[in-house]
Amino acid sequence: MPSRRLTATVMGKRLLVELHQKDQYGRVVGMAYVRVFPWLRRRNVSAMMLEAGFATVYESAGAVHAGQLDRFRALEANAKSKRKGMWVQSARAYESPAAYKQRFRSP
């Protein structure tokens, strides 16, 4: 389950969040990093979740990728091809976040 994976990735660890901008609602948008062994090295939490197959690249308006869009797409494609995480399901079972939002917006 993605939420368990995310919790295991960050719980009890020191996080660094690079702030990038505010969204249309005034919320801060940033990129989170966690320190991993060796302790001086940091890893991008988004990349870790994509690599494990528990995330998808958000590409709608206002998306921030901090210059890593191509890398994120490659990580997602690799997870899909290896059927990791949520990609173990058939393609028909997957519903993108954008499609989910659209389904509930439509009357």
Buried (B, 14 or more C-beta within 10 A) or exposed (E): EEEEBBEEBBEEEEEEEEEEEEEEEEEEEBBBBBBEEEEEEBBBBBBBBBBBBBBBBBEEEEEBBBEBEEBBBBBBEBBBEEEBBBBEEEEEEEEEEEEEEEEEEEE
